[in-house]
Amino acid sequence: MAKFSVPMSVGQQLASRADATVNHEGGLAFELDPRTRLYTRVASALMAEKKFYESAQQADAALLADVRAVAETDPEFVLRLAAYARQVLNLRSVATVLLVEAAAIPACKPYVRR
């Protein structure tokens, strides 16, 4: 019966993935894992600045929520990301926010001094 089966198109294959979702414009998009989402938010962060689809408060709250979510599973990543943001990406405010937030999370405290 293989001659009667119709192969799925690439779009259908992508849309059937577990991480498939719809973006703000109604197009196909994919959910990022927490670490990648945190990195993306940090690398594109201008603290207290309005984004295209989010207010400044929503964007900052989402960043802090991602920090807390990643700190539960990989606390050292948050602090390494803060150092990377400051030293490589030359971002000052978001690196400070990451460090302050990490200092308040018990799982991150052993890594803060380093």
Secondary structure, 3 states (H helix, E strand, C coil): CHHHCCCCCHHHHHHCCCCEEECCCCCEEECCCHHHHHHHHHHCCCCCCCCCCCCHHHHHHHHHHHHHHHHHHCHHHHHHHHHHHHHCCCCCHHHHHHHHHHHCCCCCHHHHCC
